[in-house]
Amino acid sequence: MSYKANMHPKVSKAEIEVFKALSTAGLTGGMVTQKPIILKSTIPDFCWVSKRKIVYLDGIPVHSSDKQLEKDEEIFGLLEAQGWDVLRIPYQPPLTEKGLEEILATIKRFLDVDDEEIKQKNDSAKIG
């Protein structure tokens, strides 16, 4: 089996909803999704390259086995050793509106941004 078979198979519904919320909140500037980072075959769900910040949405059904938790910890350590700041967010699918709001708030804190800063960036982007 090739390493590609072990890579992130597809974008989850939760990832799509979080991406929409990040976009609406003005947090997608400088962010890429599904960026391959070659360590041990990992593709972060959301990645801000210039900030060296990575977010994984960990669906509890997939990320609760001992084997998967061990792999997640190993990837976390490897990324941190390369200077990445990593946030893993466990959630129970399907993602609810409240869950989405909590995830978005967590990501905003992780990126160290507030709503006023986002509003200013969006306003200046509209003017330019």
C-alpha positions in Angstrom: 0.0 0.0 0.0 1.4 3.4 -1.0 1.8 6.3 1.5 -0.9 8.1 -0.5 -3.5 5.5 0.6 -2.9 6.5 4.2 -3.2 10.2 3.5 -6.3 12.2 4.3 -9.0 10.5 2.1 -11.4 13.4 1.7 -12.6 16.7 3.2 -15.1 16.1 5.9 -18.4 18.0 6.2 -17.1 19.5 9.4 -14.0 20.8 7.7 -16.2 22.4 5.0 -18.4 24.1 7.6 -15.3 25.3 9.6 -13.8 26.6 6.4 -16.9 28.6 5.6 -17.0 30.0 9.1 -13.3 30.9 8.9 -13.9 32.6 5.6 -16.9 34.5 6.9 -14.8 35.6 9.9 -12.0 36.8 7.6 -9.5 34.2 8.9 -8.6 32.6 5.6 -6.0 35.2 4.6 -2.6 33.4 4.3 -4.3 30.0 5.1 -4.1 26.9 2.9 -6.1 23.7 3.4 -5.0 20.2 2.9 -1.3 21.2 2.7 0.9 18.2 2.5 3.7 18.3 5.1 5.9 15.3 4.7 6.7 13.8 8.0 4.9 10.6 8.3 2.1 11.2 5.8 0.1 14.0 7.4 -2.1 16.6 5.8 -3.3 19.3 8.2 -6.9 20.4 7.8 -6.0 24.1 8.0 -2.6 25.6 7.8 -1.3 29.2 8.2 2.1 28.8 6.7 3.4 32.3 7.5 2.2 32.0 11.1 3.5 28.4 11.4 0.1 27.3 12.8 -1.8 24.1 12.0 -5.3 23.0 12.9 -6.6 19.4 12.8 -10.3 18.6 13.3 -10.3 15.3 14.9 -13.6 13.4 14.6 -14.0 11.4 17.7 -15.0 8.2 15.9 -11.8 8.2 13.9 -9.4 9.7 16.5 -10.3 7.7 19.6 -8.5 4.4 19.1 -5.3 3.9 20.9 -3.5 3.3 17.6 -4.8 6.6 16.1 -4.1 8.6 19.3 -0.5 7.3 19.2 -0.1 8.3 15.6 -1.7 11.8 16.3 0.8 12.3 19.2 3.7 11.3 17.0 2.7 13.7 14.3 2.1 16.5 16.9 5.7 16.0 18.2 7.3 15.9 14.8 5.5 19.1 13.7 6.4 20.9 16.9 10.0 19.8 16.5 9.9 21.6 13.1 8.6 24.8 14.6 4.9 24.4 14.0 2.3 25.3 16.5 -0.4 22.6 16.4 -4.0 22.6 17.6 -6.0 19.5 17.5 -9.8 20.0 18.0 -11.8 16.9 18.9 -15.5 17.0 17.9 -18.4 14.6 17.7 -19.9 14.4 14.2 -22.2 15.7 12.9 -21.0 19.2 13.6 -23.7 21.4 15.2 -24.0 25.1 14.9 -22.9 25.5 18.6 -20.0 23.2 18.0 -19.0 25.2 14.9 -19.1 28.4 17.0 -16.9 26.8 19.7 -14.4 25.6 17.1 -14.2 29.0 15.4 -13.7 30.7 18.8 -10.9 28.2 19.6 -9.2 28.8 16.3 -9.4 32.6 16.8 -7.7 32.3 20.2 -5.1 30.0 18.7 -4.4 32.5 15.9 -4.4 35.3 18.5 -6.9 37.4 16.6 -10.1 39.2 17.8 -13.2 40.2 15.9 -12.2 43.9 15.8 -8.8 43.0 14.1 -10.7 40.8 11.6 -13.2 43.6 10.8 -10.3 46.1 10.2 -8.6 43.7 7.8 -11.8 43.1 5.9 -12.6 46.8 5.8 -9.2 47.7 4.4 -9.4 44.8 1.9 -12.7 46.3 0.6 -11.2 49.7 0.2 -8.0 48.5 -1.6 
